[in-house]
């Protein structure tokens, strides 16, 4: 006997609108920053602009993935399309890393031959970028707590806000000191920030695609908790994984004393409730088995026949 349990949240409805707002902001910011970087001669400002532009592309990908992820499951895609968001997050990081390579190379040329930079232009343009990125981060913050794609977008916005603020500080310094060699140095720091912010997304995406046990989930604790429920003799063949970033699935064989099928339904409901309340597992698949086979009761026969069929196939 196999049972399922699902939980959904209503907050996902607003994520698309929030992403769309951030997309518009992150299209306008890099356009202004690139112009300001060219006029002022600042590679750091251009680096910040490319960082923002890569975020614009990433947000477009994330928004498309969010729309696709809402599609209902089909006979071909029985788990739906939620994992499209994971692939979108990977593409987003790849775009960021490509931008980082360009910034690092260009900054080296500026380090060898420093150029004069207009501090006032850098300050005002960077302040505009800081305000826009901070606002984008604020509107994405709620979704970042439960959705990997929104988390990716949120981290990008926070990283951009931090780098824009650093560029402002550098512009203020250039008003008093002609230390233009700091321009490529800050660009390299932006590259390091890009690599660091993307690594966590890469790691989380990899674990989900490998169906690894989600962070914070202890299989031994789940096994002990379920075996403490009255009526359960043993839990075995236990697996826990993320079908998507905000969902946790479980598959397990549950050994119970031989009994009427209706009693197993009551027990299954208890198991589902415990799994959700204590571990936030919203998609459990439970295979009930009997530990006694003397009289050929229904549950025992199902388990035995299944094992016999597997032996014949081998």
N, C-alpha and C positions, 0 to 999 in steps of 0.2 A: 504493500500500500504506500503510495507516494502522496505527500501533501505539500502545498505551497502557501506562502503568506507574503503580502506586499504592503508597503507603506509609501505614500507619495507626499510631497510638500507642495503648497500653493505658491511659494515664493518664486518658483522658477518662471512664472508668467511675466514678472517684471525684469528679468535678467536681460532679455533681448532689447528692451527699450533702453536700459542702462548702457549696454554695449554700443548701441547705435549712437547715443549721445557722445560717448567717449570716442567713437570713430570720427565724428565730425570735428571734435576738438583736436584730435591728433592728426587730422589732415591740415588744419589751418596753422597749427604751431610750427611744424617743420618748414612749411613754405616761408613763413616770416623769418625763421631762424637761419635758413640757408641764405636768404637775401642779406640778413644782418651779418652772417659770417663772411660773406664775400665782400661786403662793404667795409667791415671792420678789419678784415684780415685774420680773424681768429679761427684756428682749426678746432679748438675746443668747442666753440659755438656750432661749427659745422658738424662736429662729432655728435653733439647733443641733438642736432637736427636730424641726423641720420638715425640716431637711436629712436627718436620720436617717429620718424618715417617708417622704420621697421616695425614699430609698435602699431602704426596705422594699418600696415599690411597684416600683421598678426591679428589685430582686432577684427578685421574683415573676415579672416579665416575662422576665427573663433565664433563670430556671429553666424556665419554659414553653417558651421558645425553644430551650433546650438539649435538652429532651425531643423537641420537634418536629424539631430538626436531626438526631437520630439515625435518623429514618425513612429507609428504603432508597429509592433512586431508583425512579421509575416511568416508564411510557411518556410521561406528560405532563410530569413533572418529572425530566428525565434527569440533572440534576446533583444531585438530592436536594433537601433542604430546609435546607441549611446556611446559606443567606443569610437565613433567618428571624432568625438571631442578629444580623445586621447591622441589620435593621429594629428589633429589640428594643433594640439599643444606641442607636439614634437616638431611640426613644421615651423611653428612660431619660434621655437628655440633655435632651429637651424637658420632662420632668417637673421635672428639676432647675432649669432656667431659669425655669419658671413659679413655682417656690418662691422663686427669687431675686428675682423682680419683687415678690412679696408682701412679702418681708423688707425690701427697699429702701424701699418705701412706708411700711410700719409704722415702720421705724427713723427716717424723717424726722419723723414725728409725735412720736416719743420725743425726738428731738434738739431740737425746738422747745420741748417741755415735759418736761424730765427728771423722772423719778419715783424715789423712794427705793427701794433694793434691799437685800434681806437677803443679805449676803455668805456666811455659813455654809451656807445652803441651796444657794446657787449652787455652792459648792465641792464639796460631797458629791455632788450630782446630776451635775455635770459630770465628776467623777472616775469615776462609774459609766459614763457615756457613753464616756469615754476608754478604759476597760478593755474594754468590750464591742466597740468599734470596732477597737481594736488586735488583739483576739483574732480578730475576723472577717477582718481584713486578713491575718493570719498564715496562716489556713487557706485563703485564696484565692490566696496568693502564687504557688504552683507553677503553677496554671492560667493565671495572668495573663501568663506568659511566652510562651504559644503560642496563646491564644484571646482574641479581641477582646472577647467578652462577659464573660469572667472578668477581663480587664484593666479593663473598665469598672467592674465590681463592686469590684475591688481598689482602684482609684483613689478610688472613692466612700468606701470604708472608711478609707483613709489620710487623705483630706481631712477626714472627720468626726472622726477621732482627733486631728488637729491643731487643729481648731476647738474641740473639747471641752477640750483642754489650755489653749488660750488663754482660754476661759471660766473655767477654774480659776484662772488667774493673775489675771484680772480680779476674781474673787470675793475672792481674798486681798487685793488692793489696796483693795477696798471695806471691808474690816475696819478700815482705818486712814485712808482718805481718802474723802469723799463725792463722788467724781468720777463721778457717775452719767451724765454726758454721754458717757462712754466706752462705755456700753452700746450705743447706736445706732451708734457708730463701729465697734465690733467687728462689729456686724451687717453693716455695709457691707463690711467686710473679708471676712466669710464669703461675701457675694454675689460679690465679686471672685474668691475662691477657687473658687466654684462655676462661674463663667464660664470661668476658666482651665482647670480640670480637665476640663470638658466639651468644650473646643475641640479637643483632641487626638483625642478619640473621634469628633467630627463630621468632622474632616479625614480620618481613617483610613477611616471608613465611606463617605465620599464617593468616595475614591479606589477603593475596592473596587467600589462600585456602578457607577463609570464604567469598570471594567475597565482601570484605569491600570496601568502597569508598577510592580510592587511596589518599595518603597524598598529600596535596596541591590542591586537587579538592574541590571546593565549589559548592554544588548542587544549592543553591539559586542563585549564580552568573550565572551559566549555564542557569537556568530557565529565569532569567531576561534578559540575553543577547539574547537568542533565541526569547523571546516574543517581543523584540525590533525590530526584523526583520519585515519589512512590509509584510503583508499577513498572519501572524501567530496571532491567537487570544489567544491561551493558550497552555502551556506545562504542562502535568501531567503524573503521573505514570513513574517518571524519575528514572533510575538506572544507576550507573557508577561503573565499577569494572575492575580489571586486569585479562584478560584471561591468561597472562603470565607476567613476570616481566617487559618486555619492551613494552607491548601493553596495551592500554586503550580502553575498550568497553563501549558503551552507548546504552540504550534502553529507548525510550520515546514515549508517545502518543502526537501527534501534532494536535491541533484543528485549522482548517482553515475554512474560509467562503466557501460555496458551489461553486464549479467551475469546469472547464474542467480538465480532468486528466493530460493533457499536461502541464498546468500551475503548477500543483503540482510537476511535475518533475523538473521544473525550480526552484521552491522554495526549493525542497529537496537538489539540488546542492548548493544553497546558505548556507543552514544549515550545510551541510557536510564541506564546506570550512571554515566557521566560527569555527566549532568545532575543526578542525585540526589546523588552524592558531592560535587560542587563547588558546586552552586547550590541544592540541596534542592528541586529541581523534581520533584514526585511525580505529575504528570499530563501527560506529554508526548504530543502527537499529531503524528506524523511522516508527511509525505507524500513518498514517494520517487519521484524522476523520473530518467530517463536523459538524458544530454546528447548521445546519438547516435541517429539515427532512420533510418539507411540501410536496414536489413533488416527493419524492422517488428517488432522484438522486443516481448515482452509489456509490459514497463514503459513503453517508448516509446509503444506504441499506446494504453495507458491514458491517458497524459498528453495525447497528440495528440487522441484521441477526446473527452476531456473539454473541451479547448479548442475543438474544432469544435462541440460541442453548445452551449457557451456563446455562440459567435458566432451560431448559428442562433436561439437564444432571444432575442438582442438584435435 
